Amino acid sequence: MAVMERVGMTTTVPIEVIYAAGEVPVDLNNIFITDPDPEGLLVQAEMVGFPRSSCGWIKGIYSVARKRGIRRVIAVTQGDCSNTHALIEVLQMEGAEVFPFAFPYDR
């Protein structure tokens, strides 16, 4: 039996597509906010170069993805934090496979 790959999500997306692909959705936001030490996750991101002034959610999502070994991420690029584009670039530079996703603008 094939091992189902975990796919991180920066925010809510239609998970049916992930399940249909035979993969497991991982909500990076909820893992971040329920971590026993969310502030430590922010510090970890800052230690690798994220500015202290950058969005806390982006730093938390980044650290969770690294901590959990998430190598594939669906990044919502519309209607979400504008720093998601920077997160995409950092994850890609580190070898992660990132799938940008945008909900229709008029929805």
C-alpha positions in Angstrom: 0.0 0.0 0.0 1.3 3.4 -0.9 2.2 5.9 1.8 -0.1 8.9 1.7 1.8 12.1 1.5 1.0 15.0 3.8 0.2 18.3 2.1 0.3 21.5 4.2 -2.3 24.2 3.8 -1.8 27.9 4.7 -5.5 28.3 5.2 -8.8 26.6 4.3 -8.9 25.1 0.8 -11.3 22.5 -0.7 -9.8 19.4 0.9 -11.8 17.0 -1.3 -9.1 17.6 -4.0 -6.4 16.6 -1.6 -8.2 13.4 -0.6 -9.0 12.6 -4.2 -5.3 12.8 -4.9 -4.7 10.2 -2.2 -3.0 12.6 0.2 -3.5 13.9 3.7 -4.4 17.6 4.3 -2.4 19.2 7.2 -3.8 22.5 8.5 -0.6 24.4 9.3 -2.5 27.3 11.0 -4.2 25.1 13.6 -1.0 23.2 14.3 0.7 26.6 14.9 -1.9 28.0 17.3 -2.2 24.8 19.3 1.5 24.2 19.6 2.6 24.2 23.3 5.1 26.9 22.4 3.8 29.1 19.5 6.2 31.9 20.5 9.1 29.5 20.1 8.0 28.8 16.5 8.1 32.6 15.8 11.7 32.7 17.2 12.7 29.8 15.1 11.6 31.6 11.9 13.4 34.7 13.0 16.6 32.7 13.6 16.6 31.7 9.9 16.0 35.2 8.7 12.4 36.2 8.9 12.2 39.8 10.2 10.7 40.4 13.7 8.2 42.8 12.1 6.9 40.2 9.6 3.5 38.5 10.0 3.4 36.2 12.9 1.1 33.8 11.1 3.6 33.5 8.2 6.5 32.8 10.7 4.4 30.3 12.6 3.3 28.4 9.4 6.9 28.4 8.1 8.2 26.9 11.4 5.4 24.3 11.6 6.1 23.1 8.0 9.8 22.7 8.8 9.2 21.1 12.2 6.7 18.6 10.8 8.7 17.8 7.7 6.0 19.1 5.3 7.5 19.1 1.8 4.4 20.0 -0.1 2.3 23.1 0.6 -0.9 24.6 -0.9 -0.5 28.3 -0.3 -3.6 30.5 -0.6 -2.5 33.7 -2.4 -5.8 35.7 -2.5 -7.7 37.0 0.4 -5.1 35.7 2.8 -2.0 37.4 4.3 -0.1 39.3 1.6 3.1 37.9 3.0 2.1 34.4 1.7 4.0 35.2 -1.5 7.2 35.7 0.5 6.5 32.4 2.3 6.1 30.6 -1.0 9.5 31.9 -2.2 11.3 30.8 1.0 9.7 27.4 1.0 10.6 26.9 -2.7 14.2 28.0 -2.1 14.4 25.3 0.6 13.2 22.6 -1.8 9.5 22.4 -0.9 6.9 21.9 -3.6 4.4 24.8 -3.4 1.1 24.9 -5.1 -0.3 28.5 -5.2 -4.1 28.6 -4.9 -6.5 31.5 -5.3 -10.2 31.6 -4.7 -12.0 33.5 -7.4 -11.7 37.3 -6.7 -15.5 37.9 -7.0 -16.4 35.2 -4.4 
